[in-house]
Amino acid sequence: MVMHTSQSLSITAEERRRMIEESAYARFERGGYAHGHDLDDWLAAEAQVDHLIADRRNAEATEAPEPELQQSGGRSIARDERMKRIVRRHPQRDASKV
């Protein structure tokens, strides 16, 4: 099973599980190898990994050009909506133009 998180970033279920295992073990180490918190460590690691994957997907989605624009060069509703999101997030959107 492959999870497609963006056009160029994809991760298999096995890779995701390995990342979660490593993160959960790191939490176990930081906790002084205290037993009895394995489920908490796993759930926190899973949330962390999923958040990391989502952040990467969102970052690449913002940077990657849309395929239909590469071919047609025309305007589309999807492109307009994407540009509106970028403008709303841009820190200098209210700066005066010189």
C-alpha positions in Angstrom: 0.0 0.0 0.0 1.4 3.4 -1.0 0.1 6.6 0.6 0.4 9.5 -1.9 1.0 12.6 0.1 1.9 14.8 -2.9 3.0 14.5 -6.5 6.6 13.9 -5.6 6.4 12.7 -2.0 4.9 9.2 -1.5 5.4 6.9 1.5 4.6 3.3 1.9 2.7 2.0 4.8 5.9 0.1 5.8 7.9 3.3 5.8 5.3 5.1 7.8 5.2 2.3 10.4 9.1 2.3 10.6 9.0 6.1 11.2 6.5 5.6 14.0 8.4 2.8 15.6 11.6 4.9 15.6 9.8 7.9 17.1 8.1 5.8 19.7 11.4 4.1 20.7 13.0 7.6 21.0 10.2 8.6 23.4 10.8 5.4 25.4 14.5 6.3 25.6 13.7 9.9 26.7 11.3 8.5 29.3 14.2 6.6 30.9 13.1 3.2 29.5 10.1 3.3 31.8 7.7 0.6 31.0 3.9 0.9 30.9 3.7 3.9 28.5 4.0 2.0 25.3 0.6 2.9 24.0 1.0 6.6 24.9 4.4 6.6 23.2 3.0 4.9 20.1 0.0 7.2 19.8 2.1 10.3 20.3 4.7 9.1 17.7 1.9 8.3 15.2 0.5 11.8 15.6 3.9 13.3 15.2 4.7 11.3 12.0 1.3 12.0 10.5 1.7 15.7 11.2 5.2 15.7 9.6 3.9 13.9 6.5 1.0 16.4 6.2 3.4 19.4 6.6 5.6 18.1 3.8 2.6 17.5 1.6 1.3 21.0 2.2 4.7 22.5 1.6 5.2 20.7 -1.7 1.6 21.4 -2.8 2.3 25.1 -2.4 5.6 24.9 -4.3 4.6 22.4 -7.1 3.0 23.8 -10.2 -0.3 22.4 -11.2 -0.1 20.0 -14.1 -3.0 21.5 -16.1 -1.2 24.9 -16.0 2.0 23.4 -17.3 0.2 22.1 -20.4 -2.3 24.8 -21.1 -0.9 27.9 -19.6 -4.5 29.1 -19.1 -6.3 30.1 -16.0 -8.5 27.8 -14.1 -10.7 27.9 -11.0 -8.3 25.6 -9.2 -5.4 28.0 -9.9 -7.4 31.0 -8.8 -8.3 29.3 -5.5 -4.7 28.3 -5.0 -3.5 31.8 -5.6 -6.0 33.2 -3.1 -4.7 30.8 -0.5 -1.1 31.9 -1.2 -2.0 35.6 -1.0 -3.8 35.1 2.3 -0.8 33.3 3.8 1.9 35.6 2.4 3.3 37.8 5.2 3.9 40.9 2.9 0.6 40.8 1.1 -0.3 44.2 2.5 3.0 45.9 1.7 2.8 48.8 -0.6 4.1 48.3 -4.1 7.0 50.4 -5.3 
